[in-house]
Amino acid sequence: MLIKAKLTPFSLPLIRPLQTGQGTFFSRDGILVEIEASDHLKGYGEATPIQGFKNESFNQARDVLGRFLPVLVQQKQWTVEQALKEFRFCFPAATAALCAIDTALCDLFAK
């Protein structure tokens, strides 16, 4: 049973700048997702979209995660498959956020 979820934004400087058609990036911005179960085990995932590679920006990923995580915790008994299906239905274009949810749930249930 899930009891808590937390988002932590981060920014990591790159050793070498990343040059793309959208510009040069000197850091990567992302969101760490932490979910906690009633036995106090935690699962972690991350969303680190690169602007211009997909339609999802950092702000969009953060907003989607902020909207979905309370729903995820409220449901308590979802399986990983049910949670991901619901996420894809609600936010089909949020691929980085989906990766964060998927990874956090798989990490938690693997423990």
Helices and strands as residue ranges (DSSP letters): E 2-20, E 23-37, E 42-47, H 58-75, H 80-90, H 95-110
